[in-house]
Amino acid sequence: VRETKKLTERPFGVNIVLQRPVEDRLTICLEEGACLISFSWGNPAPWIKAVHAAGSLVMHTVGSAAEAKVAVDAGVDIVLAQGWEAGGHVWGQVATLPLVPPVVDAVRPLPVVAAGGIADGRGIAAVLALGASGAALGTRFLATDEAAIHPTYKEELLKASEADTIYSCLFDRGWPDAPHRAIRNSTVHLWEKAGCPGSGNRPREGEKVAAFPDGSPVLRYSDVIPTPGMSGDLKALALYAGQGVGLVSRIKPASQVVRELAEQAVSTLRQLYSLSHAN
Ligand SMILES: Cc1cc2nc3c(=O)[nH]c(=O)nc-3n(C[C@H](O)[C@H](O)[C@H](O)COP(=O)(O)O)c2cc1C
């Protein structure tokens, strides 16, 4: 957060996963001037007052309209509707297309940000058509110069198609019972070949697959992703990615990705506008 503050005068937000202790992290974020606190994976209600007292806004991730309504009634300012197509840990089980409109209807006039499966400007135009005020992209930004992940992970993202991800609880060592979407890799194939057994009965449980730069092991089925300096069979680790990974074909600077997303969203909306005005 402090590094980010050094790099920009512009507003920035911080995401806090509610599954881990919140208080210290939230205090630091607010002291350092984060304008937006985005919560996920839990109940944001106990923390909303503190964020508002600091003059910041609260966004919360939901997977249904009913959850969105509860969040807004508790004081959340912005709702992030995360569809099942999303990469990483996935909160809900409804896909983005059927999720966003009911969430928009449930919380109107508050803004909804759509997430999950959006990886280019056409996707942004599509969720604006669904009534969202904005889009949040995760997978697309993994394939950027700035993403702090290992080059091997970036290469696997470029190779994967929209059909190459799996939604499961497979990479559960470190974060059990939390569904996530990742690229199908050798660990997934090994598990599927064994008939998809439950945790504790899977092939090669406890095997060292890779190592951190200090030599400490990363075990099979760990929730750890390949980061710079790691060694070993990095392709066998959790390679989180959403179904939008099929739209990711080049590693670019994040600023270029943002510019291109905005340009393509605008040109798509213009095309749709002219279509609607033909004859
Ligand atoms: C590698 C990775 C890590 C993520 N980490 C978090 C996280 O810490 N907290 C969170 O709320 N969402 C996290 N997400 C989910 C994103 O915030 C977002 O909802 C999702 O990436 C949107 O779908 P997309 O991947 O199809 O763009 C992560 C996603 C990925 C791919």
The ligand as an SDF file (V2000), in Angstrom:
LIG
                    3D

 31 33  0  0  0  0  0  0  0  0999 V2000
   -4.5250  -15.0740   -9.4010 C   0  0  0  0  0  0  0  0  0  0  0  0
   -5.7840  -14.4790   -8.8560 C   0  0  0  0  0  0  0  0  0  0  0  0
   -5.8020  -14.0360   -7.5300 C   0  0  0  0  0  0  0  0  0  0  0  0
   -6.9670  -13.4850   -6.9850 C   0  0  0  0  0  0  0  0  0  0  0  0
   -6.9580  -13.0510   -5.6930 N   0  0  0  0  0  0  0  0  0  0  0  0
   -8.0710  -12.4900   -5.1700 C   0  0  0  0  0  0  0  0  0  0  0  0
   -8.0680  -11.9770   -3.8460 C   0  0  0  0  0  0  0  0  0  0  0  0
   -7.0610  -12.0250   -3.1330 O   0  0  0  0  0  0  0  0  0  0  0  0
   -9.2080  -11.4180   -3.3850 N   0  0  0  0  0  0  0  0  0  0  0  0
  -10.3430  -11.3320   -4.1410 C   0  0  0  0  0  0  0  0  0  0  0  0
  -11.3420  -10.7980   -3.6650 O   0  0  0  0  0  0  0  0  0  0  0  0
  -10.3830  -11.8110   -5.3940 N   0  0  0  0  0  0  0  0  0  0  0  0
   -9.2670  -12.3710   -5.9190 C   0  0  0  0  0  0  0  0  0  0  0  0
   -9.3000  -12.8380   -7.2140 N   0  0  0  0  0  0  0  0  0  0  0  0
  -10.5460  -12.7340   -7.9930 C   0  0  0  0  0  0  0  0  0  0  0  0
  -10.5670  -11.3950   -8.7270 C   0  0  0  0  0  0  0  0  0  0  0  0
  -10.6670  -10.3460   -7.8000 O   0  0  0  0  0  0  0  0  0  0  0  0
  -11.7260  -11.2770   -9.7230 C   0  0  0  0  0  0  0  0  0  0  0  0
  -12.9830  -11.4270   -9.0850 O   0  0  0  0  0  0  0  0  0  0  0  0
  -11.6190  -12.2620  -10.8490 C   0  0  0  0  0  0  0  0  0  0  0  0
  -10.2910  -12.4170  -11.2780 O   0  0  0  0  0  0  0  0  0  0  0  0
  -12.4810  -11.8030  -12.0120 C   0  0  0  0  0  0  0  0  0  0  0  0
  -12.5810  -12.7830  -12.9760 O   0  0  0  0  0  0  0  0  0  0  0  0
  -11.5290  -12.9610  -14.1870 P   0  0  0  0  0  0  0  0  0  0  0  0
  -10.3710  -13.6820  -13.5950 O   0  0  0  0  0  0  0  0  0  0  0  0
  -12.2950  -13.7860  -15.1560 O   0  0  0  0  0  0  0  0  0  0  0  0
  -11.1630  -11.5960  -14.6930 O   0  0  0  0  0  0  0  0  0  0  0  0
   -8.1380  -13.3750   -7.7820 C   0  0  0  0  0  0  0  0  0  0  0  0
   -8.1070  -13.8230   -9.1250 C   0  0  0  0  0  0  0  0  0  0  0  0
   -6.9510  -14.3770   -9.6640 C   0  0  0  0  0  0  0  0  0  0  0  0
   -6.9700  -14.8300  -11.0970 C   0  0  0  0  0  0  0  0  0  0  0  0
  1  2  1  0
  2  3  1  0
  2 30  2  0
  3  4  2  0
  4  5  1  0
  4 28  1  0
  5  6  2  0
  6  7  1  0
  6 13  1  0
  7  8  2  0
  7  9  1  0
  9 10  1  0
 10 11  2  0
 10 12  1  0
 12 13  2  0
 13 14  1  0
 14 15  1  0
 14 28  1  0
 15 16  1  0
 16 17  1  0
 16 18  1  0
 18 19  1  0
 18 20  1  0
 20 21  1  0
 20 22  1  0
 22 23  1  0
 23 24  1  0
 24 25  2  0
 24 26  1  0
 24 27  1  0
 28 29  2  0
 29 30  1  0
 30 31  1  0
M  END
$$$$
